[in-house]
Amino acid sequence: QVQLVESGGGLVQPGGSLRLSCAVSRSIFSIYAMGWYRQAPGKQHELVAAITSGGSTNYADSVKGRFTISRDNAKNTVYLQMNSLKPEDTAVYYCNALQRDYYSTYVPFGSWGQGTQVTVSS
């Protein structure tokens, strides 16, 4: 089972930046893709960014151009650089290992970590 530990969240003003990290319990070299999710109060998990083992990336429209996902296979770590943060980015952020289902939709298969809280407020 893949276990994940997220860190790097905090309180930031609108327009600010944060860099989140996700430490993975096993080698990520062979994992098809890694992703960052977020969950705001009263809402479902939303996949905001994904990166495949080959380095291809996908982003939710709401974060495109502001967030950048990256991975360091040697450190078994995945990052999310978040710039130009908005109040609507406030959420708990989680990472997970991903695989494709029959419909080619990303499906998480790791154990959910505690997440890291990101609060964007003046």
N, C-alpha and C positions, 0 to 999 in steps of 0.2 A: 504494500500500500504506500502510495506517495503521500508524504506529509510535508506541510508547508508552513513557514513562519514569515509573516509580513511585518514590515517596520517602515518608519520614515514619515508617518502621518503627523498631523499637528494643526494648529490654528494659523491661518494665513489671511492676509487682507486680499480683497478682490484685485486681480491683476498680478498677484504674486505667483511664486513657483514652489513646488515641492518635488522631491525625488523619492519614490517608494522603492523598497527592495523586498524581494521574496527569496528566502533561502529554502532550497528543496532538499529533501532527505536522501535523494539518490541522484545518480547521474542523469542529467537532462539531455544528454547528447542524443539518446535514442527515443526520447519522447517526441511524438509527432508535432505537438504544438503546446505552447504555454500561453495563458491568458490572464488578464486582469478583469475582475468583476467589481461592481460596486452595488451597494444596497442602501438606499435612502429610507428614512422612516416611513413605514406604511407601503413600501414598494417592493417589487420583486428584484432578485438579482438581475443586473444588467451587464452583459459582456461589453466592455468598453474598448479593449484592445487585445489582439492576439498576434503571436509570432510563431512561425513554423520552424522546424529544425533547419530548414534551408534559408531562413532569414526573411521570408515573405511576411508582410504585416497587413493587418486589417484593423480598422478603427470604426467605432460607432460614429455616426454623423455628428453627434453632439460634441465630440471631442476632437474630430479631425482637424489637423492643423495646429492643435494646441498640445496634445499629448504625444509622447513617443515611447514605444515599448522597445526594449532591447534585452538580450540575453548574453550571459557569460558562461559558456559551457564548462570552462575550466573551474569556475567557482560554484557551479550549480546554482546560479542566482539569476533572477529575472528582475528587470527594473522597469519603472514607469516614471518618466520625466513628465511633469505636469506644469505647463506654463499658462499664463493669462487665465488664471483660475477665476471662476465665477461662483457666486453663492449657490447656484444650482448644482455645482460639483460636490457639494457637501454630502458625505456618505461614509459608510464603512467600506474600505477597499480590501478585496481579497484576491489572491492569485490561485490558480489551479492548473493542473495538467489537463490537456484536451485531446480528444479523439473525435473522429468524424462518425456520425451515425449514418443510417441507410440513406437519409436525405441530404447528406453532406453538411449537416448542421454540426457545429462544435458542441460537444458534450463533455462536461467536466468529469474526471474519474478519480481525482485525488481526495484525500480527507480535507475538509474545509478547516482552515486555521482560524485563529481568533480575529483576524483582520486588523486593519489599522485605520483609525478614525481621521478623516480629513474634514476640517471645518473651515469654510471660506466666509469670513464675516469682517466687517469694519467695526 
